[in-house]
Amino acid sequence: MPDPRRDIPRTDQILADPRMREAADRLGTRLVKQAVVAAQQRCRDGEIEPTAVADVAVASLPDRATTLRRVVNATGVVVHTNLGRAPLSRAAVDAVGTAAGATDVELDLTTGRRGRRGRGALEALAAQVPEAGAVHVVNNGAAALALVTRVLARGGRSIVIARGELVEIGDGFRIPELLESVGAGLREVGTTNRVRPSDYAEAVDSDTAFVLKVHPSNFRVSGFTSSVPVRELTGLGVPVVVDIGSGLLTPHPRLPDEPDATTALRAGADLVTASGDKLLGGPQCGLLLGEAGLVERLRRDPFARALRVDKLTLAALEATLTGPTPPVPAALTRRPDDLRPRARTICEALPAELDPQVVDSDGVVGGGGAPDVVLPSVAVALPERLAGALRLGETPVVGRLERGRLLLDLLAVAPEEDGELIDAVRRAAGNTIDGEPR
């Protein structure tokens, strides 16, 4: 009896299929070959006929040459670290596409000579914060603070910082360890809950590189507490560096206690450091704003080269600053009255057996920012069993479980994603059996 495995088409035959050639141009040869080998193995295992191998291989090809998948953020957390923090605006995404090819990132097209790298993004950032004498961008917020420390505290000079501001910034990374890793010594002042201007004044001496004020963005200490505002630190004879963390450039009405770069500089800060992918709503980067001489000194230091951002980041940052409102700031403006009609429309479009309900919800800023701020929101409540199927769907939807129900909070869901959310829930409802993905 002939072995049917002999009829399995050879790899080169399948790769000659026009559909596979097109896929190789789009995805690369490696991914296409993996799909072919997997289909051939299914045929050897008797799962499919030899004539179906090419079709199965084509059907299994991914849409893109990356394992990252776009997710609908229905958690109610506006800046969700596990979901990549700030989603980019459409303008920023388009800018990244433009920057992906050959660009004039370091070329002055008028003169034909080398130009200032990322001048468009830097000019846009400077325009947003006129109080800054100069600005610079590095690859994340921690890098911005590390560059300041390495340059100003070189040789083991000390940094004066309040004990209550020696924070952990996430995933086990701690501010004091970051500062010490680039050669600085720390001089802690005050106690965990209270610090006075005199504490700083007594600690500053000829070995002090700068006074550092860190916003404890991911926790709150309440009760018998005191801290020293920036304006009271400016007469100590050394630079004052303020790490605001979340990236607000100007005050925000919904976040009155969240520090911003403009206010810190007006109060007398010499340098401000911040992240670009949190409340600013842009790509991952670190912002440096402040006195022109200090910023130039940082920019020209050899270590700055190791922290340089790429052209994609520069393009996305410029578009974030000059284009339409990015998703994060847009989410912060949404109110329950805006979200409730959308939630009703979604519920009406879902199968009645799911018993979808419109419920009030509490959203949060996330990303280590404004931990005590509650953002009133609205969610669609569904059976808890749908959570896994929604996460594993064609377009993953991530909600949150609360009191035995799955809540799809609309605070961070853009209106144009509502249709995708409806389709995803319908598919998930049809692909679950007794709470498990089918």
ABEGO torsion letter per residue (X at the ends): XBBAAAABBBAAAAAABAAAAAAAAAAEAAAAAAAAAAAAAAAAAGABBAAAAAAAAAAABBABABABBBBBBAAGBABBAAAGEBBBBAAAAAAAAAAABBBAAABBAAAGBBBBBGAAAAAAAAAABAABABBBBBABAAAAAAAAAAAAABGGBBBBBBAAABBBAEGGBBAAAAAAAAGBBBBBBEBAABBBAAAAAAABBAABABBBBBBBAABBBBEBBBBBBAAAAAAAGBBBBBBAGAGBABBBAABAABBBAAAAAAAGBABBBBBAABAAGBBBBBBBBEBAAAAAAAAABAAAAAABBBAAAAAAAAAAAABBBBAAAAAAABBAAAAAAAAAAAAAABBAAAGBBBBBBBBBAEGGBGAABBBBBBBBBBBAAAAAAAAABABBBBBBBBGGBBBBBAAABBAAAAAAAAAAAAAAAAABBGGBBX
